Amino acid sequence: MKTHADAAEAFIKDESRTDWHDETLWFVRAKRDVAAHGIPEWEKLREWASQIKDHTLSNLNNYLAAFEQNAISNGVTVHWAADAEEHNQIIHQIIQNNKVTKIVKSKSMLTEECHLNEYLNKQGIETIDTDLGERIVQLRKEAPSHIVLPAIHLKKQDVSDTFHEFLNTEKGNNDPQYLTEAAREHLRNHFVASELAITGVNFAIAATGGFVVCTNEGNADMGAHTANIHIACMGIEKIIPEAAHLGVFLRLLARSATGQPITTYSSHFHKPRPGQQIHIVIVDNGRTRQLGRADFRNSLKCIRCAACFNTCPVYRRSGGHSYHTAIAGPIGSILSPNLDLKANSDLPFASTLCGSCTNVCPVKIDIHQQLWKWRQVIVAEGHVSKGKKMSMLGMSFLFSHPSIYSFSGKVGRWVMKTLPFMVNNRLNPWYKQRDMPAVPKESFGEWYKKNRKS
């Protein structure tokens, strides 16, 4: 498996696409800022959401039990899955029991985390993703690169080529209206024929046993209302205590994700209609282990808005596929090591620790602090290369001795100015695909000594 650095290097070779990806995500971040500044109580909402989540995580067992009891009272079948394998097996069993052959699925990061599509494909069962971005990447046999904008790494030409290959659209027609209509016609046929619909869960309300699914395309509603079986998949952290708390989270979610005042469709499900089955699969998959980690437990407050993706300078320029996990970006880099520390030991280092992710998080997760803490765990567990470990020890020594640091700075500036080929070469990773900075005339320390009195 490629590391983040290797995969990122491959992505940024296309400089124009990298710049476009960066600018597009920053545009979404800017929309988020405008939406957030549009309501004076924004910071109060963030604090309320954080406190509600803290309270819920501290009483998670009670709220999960209450949710199960109320959901069963509503006529819903509740299943519990300890891990991804059990989650997939439960869904497979429901499909087999009902002799289902036509399945549609709306966007669900939990099913991506559990690799449900791949599991069902191995059983000879096809699942059609109905979120437009998800369907595009599914046709291309790619993973989503973003949890809200799954195909954000693709341009109109890429989508046009994909639709021409799989949907027989006109070659070279990049018109978004034309491509959207083609996708709508293609997906509508699958909706009408579907026997079973799989959705995610954005929020599950303990007091009512109901759950809420948020989409901008209405595809979850189409699936759940046309199929006779609805399976909703949720992580244990999706619980909130009361329906009244939805007002806090729904105001934060869409503004943080896309800069909208509210998601286009916030659909509430409580009980099956006559003749319909609703199943809820409640999944742990390492979440209780994360809950038990004092330094990392509040990562479970995440509401999957992806605001941290859109602001992260590393994600914006390296692309989502460089993270080699279902959930990319800063939040994925603190969730994934909990699932497999060795396989994901590179991800906490894919950050500048600038703190922008923490600043935009609607539920106040201390993301950059957790990235830093994971690095300490990873080094202590021996999951870094000897070269990286030695270089970090060297930097620690250098930064701990001001006189040596000052002398090294002078030597470095002299080398960059006098012998530029010593640093402007392929042996210097910083020189790859970027320009080295201009050599300053003096260090900040030297400037400060001259100017501190003024």
N, C-alpha and C positions, 0 to 999 in steps of 0.2 A: 504493500500500500504506500502511495506517495505521501510525504509529509506536507503540511500546509505550505512550507516554503517552496517545495518543488512544484506543487500544483499552482501556487500563486505566480511563480516565475513563468509557467506556461501560459497563464491567463494574460499577464501584462505584456507579453510579446506583441500582442496587437494593441499598439499604443492608442489608436483612435477609438477603439472599442472600450478600452480601459477608461479613457477620459470621458467618454459618453456615459458609461456605467456610473462613474463617480459623480458626474454632474446631474444625472437623472435622480440618483438617490438623495443628493443634497437638495434638489428641488422638492422632493417629498419631505425632507427634514424641515425645509423652510416653510412649507405649508403647515406642518405640525406647529411651528412656532407661532404663526399667525393665528391658528385656531386656539392655541393655548392662551395666548395673550388677549383673546377676545372675550374671555370670561374672567372676571376679577377674582373669583373664588378658586382658581385653578390649583394653587398650592394647598388650599384647604382640602380640596377633593383628593389630591395626592396623599395627604396625610391621613385622611379618613380611610382611603383604600388600603394604605399600608397597615393601619391599625386593625382594620377588619381582617385582613389576611393574617396578621400576626396572631390575633385572637383565634381565628379558625384553625391555624396550624397547631396551636397549643391545645386545642380541644378536638383534634381531627377525628379521633375514634368515635366520640359521641355524635358528631355531626354526620359522619358516614353511616353510623347505625340508624340515626333518625331518617336520613335520606332513603336508605334501603327500605325501612318500614313504611314510609309514606309512599314511595314509588310502588311497592307491592300492593298497597291499599288502592292505588290508582289503576291497578290491572296491568302493571308493567312487570316483566320478568327481569330480575337482577342477577347478574353473573359476576363473580370475582376472579380476577386473573393475577397470579403472583408475578408473572413475567411476560415477555413478548410472546414466547412460545405458547403459553397457555391462552393468551388473548387470541392468537391466531387459530388455535385448535377449537376454542369455543365457537368462534364465528364459522369455522369450517363445519362443525357439528350441526349448527343451526341450518346452514345451507343444505347439508345432506338430509337432515330430518324432514325438510320441507321440499326436497327434490327441486331446488331452485337452479335455474340456468342463466337467468338474466339479472345482472347485478349492476347497479350504479352507485357511485360513491362521491360524496362532496369532499371538500378539502378537510383533511384531518391530519394534524402533525403527529398525533399519537399513532395512527396507522402507518405513517411513514417511519416513525421511530421503531415500530414493531415489524416493519418490512412485510406488511400484510399482502400487498399486491404480488410480491415475489413468491410468498408462501402459497397463495391460492393458484398462481400460475403453475407451480410445480404439481399441484393437484389436478391440473387440467381445467381450472376455473378462471374465466376471464372477468375482470372487474373494470368497468369504464369510469374513469375519473371525469367528473362533470364540471368542475371549476375550469374556466377557460384556460388559465395558465397551466393548471395541472394537466389538462388534456393535451396541451401542446407538448409539454415535456414528456408526457407518457408516450405520445406518438413517436417522439424522437429517442425514446428509451434512455432518457436522462432523469436524474433526480431533480426535485425543485431546488432552486438556488436561494430561495427567500421564503419565509413562512407566510407572508402576506401577498407578495408579488412573485409567484413561483417561476415565472419566465422572464424576470427582469433582465437577465443576461442576454436575451435575444432581441434582435431588431425586427422591424416589419418585414424586411427581406427574408430573414430566417423563417418567420412564421409563414410567409407566402410560399416559400419553397417546401416547407413541411406540409402545408395544406394541399399544394399541388400534387405531392407524392402520395398522400394518404386519402385526401378527400376529392381529388380530381378537379381542383379549382383551376382557373385560368393561369397559366404560367406567367410569372412576372407581374401579376396584378397585386400591388401592395396596398391598395385602398383599404383602410381599416374598416369602413362600413361593409364593403364587399366580403372581407375576411370574417367579420363578426357574423354576418348573415349566413355564411357557409357553415360556421361553427354551430350557430343556433339550429339550423336545419339538421345537421348531423346529430347533435345531442338530443334534440326533441324526439327523434325516432327511438333513441335508447330509453328516454324517460317513459315514453308511452308503452314500450315493451317490457319495462322492468318489473321484476317480481320481488326484488329485495333492494332496499336502499341502506347504505351505510353513511352515517354522518359522524362528525366530531361533536364535542360539547364545549361551549365556551364557559358557561356557568351552570352549576347544578345547585338547586336551592334545597337545603336540608329540611326546612319547615314545611315544604309543599310536596317534595318528591318530584318536582318538575325540573326541566332543564331548558336552557336557552342556546340556540345556535345562531351565530351572526354571519351573514354573508352580504356581499354587494351585488350578486347576480341572481339570487333566488333559487340557485340550483339545489340547495339542501331541501327547500320547501317542495320543489318539483318532485324530487326523489321520494321524500317521505310521504307525500300526498297521493302519489300515483301507485306506489308499491304497496303490497299487502303486508310486508314485513319491514320494519324499521329497526336497524341496529345502531345504537348510539354508543360511541367509544369514548371513555373519559378517564383521565388520570385522577388519582385520589385527591390531588390538590385543586381540582376545579370546584370544590364545594364552597359555597358561601352560606351563612346562616339563614338570612331572611330575604324575602322577595324585595323588601324595601331597600336592600343594599344594592340592588341592580342599578338604581338610579345613579349611584356613584360610579360604578364600573363602566356602564354604557356611555357615560359622558366622557370618560377618560379614554376608552378603547379606540374609538374611531378617530378622535382628534390626534391621538398618539401614533396611530397606524398610517393614516392617509391624509390627515388634516381635514376630514369631514366632521361636521357637527354631530352626526350619528350614523351608524351603519345603515345601509339601505334596508336590509331585512334583519330584524331581531325577532326570531321566531320562538315562541314558547310551546313546549310540548309537555303535556301532563298525563294524558291517558290515551290508549288506542281508540280509534273509531270502531264502530261495529264491524267485526270480521277482520280487523287488523291486529297484528302482533307488534308490540314494542319491546325490544330487549335493550338493556343497558349493560355494557361490559365495563366494570370498574377495575382499573389496572394500577398495580404498584410499580413493577419494573424498576426497582432501585430507589423509588421515591422515599420509602421509609428509611432506607440507609442514609439518604441525603438529609432527611429530617433529623436524624440522630447526629449529624455533623454540626456542631455549634457554629463553626465559621461559615457554613454553606447552606444552612437550613432555609434562610429567607430567599434563596433562589427559587424556592417552590411558590413564591408569591407571583411569579411571572404570569401575565395574562396574554402572552404571545402577540403583542402589538407590533413588534419588530422596530420600535423606535430606536433601539440601540444599534440595529443594523444600519439604519439610514444615516446615523450620525458618525459611525465608526470610520475613521480614516483608513484603517487597515481593510475592513470588509469592503468598503466602497471601491478600493483599488485592486483587491485580490480576488473578488468574486466569491459567491457562495459555495461553489463546488470545491474550492480550495480547502474547505473545512472537513471534507470527507465524513460528515455526520448528517443526520436528518435535520437537526437544528443547528444552523451555522451561526456566525456572528458572535458578539460578546456573550450573550446569554447561553448560546450553545457551548461556548468554551468553558463555562463553569458548570454546566449540566453534564456534558459528555464524559469528563474524567470520572465522574461518579459511576457511570455505567461500565467503563473499561479504562482504567487509569493508564495502563501501558500503551494501548492503541491510540489514545487521545492525549498523550502527554505533551504533544507539540502545541496543542491549541491554546493553552493559557499564555504561551509566549507570543502568540499572534496578536499582540496588542502593544500600544504605546503607553498604556496606563494613564492616558490623558484625563480620564474621568468624565468625558462627554456622555458616555453610555449611562453612567449613574445620574447625571444631571437631567437627562430626558426621561428616565424610567418613571412611568406613571404610578408605580407602587413602591418606589423608593428602594429598590434593590441596590445594595452597594457593590455593583458589578465589578468595578475596577479593583476594589479592595479584595474581592474574592479571587480575581485573576492573579493578583499578587500572592495571595495565600496558597492558591493551588501550586504556584511555582515552587514555593517552599516545600510543599508536600512531595511534589514530583522529584525534586533534587534529593530530598531525604530518602525517598524510596528507590533512588538509583536509576530513574528513567530518563536521564539526560546523557548525552554523549560525553566522553572524557574531554574532548576538545572544548565543548561548551562549558563544562564544569571548570576546566583550567582557566579559560578566558574570564569567567565570572570571578574566580578567585584572584586573578590578576587585576581585574578592574577594582575589586574590593580593596586590594592592597594599595593600588594607585590612588583611589579616592580617599584613603585613610591617611595619606602622607602628603600634605599640601605642597611641601617643597619639591618632592619628586613629581607631583602632578604639574606644578608650574614649569619645571624644567622640561618635562615631556611635551607640554604644550608648545614651548619655544622650539623644540626640535621638530615637532610635527609641522609647525607653520613654516619652518625653514625648508624642510623636505618638500612640502607641497608647492612652495614658491620656486625653489631652486632646482629640484629634481622631480617635476610633476609626474614623469613616467613611473615613478616608484609607487604611486597610488592610483594613477589613471590606467589601470590594466585589469585584465580579466581575473587575476588572482584576488582582487579586492571585491568582495560581494557588494559593497555599497556602490561601486562604480557601474555595476550591471544595470543597464536601462535607466540610468539617471545621471545627471551632471553633478560633479563634486562642487561644493560651495566655493565661492571666492575666498582667498586667503585673507583673513583680517590683519590689519597692521599691528594690532596689539590685542592681548587678551582682555576680557572684562575686568579681571583683577588689576591689571596694569592701568587700565583706563580709570578705574575707581580710585586707585591711589592718587592719581593726578587730579581728579575732579571732586573728591569727596567733600572738600571744604566748601565748594560752591553748590 
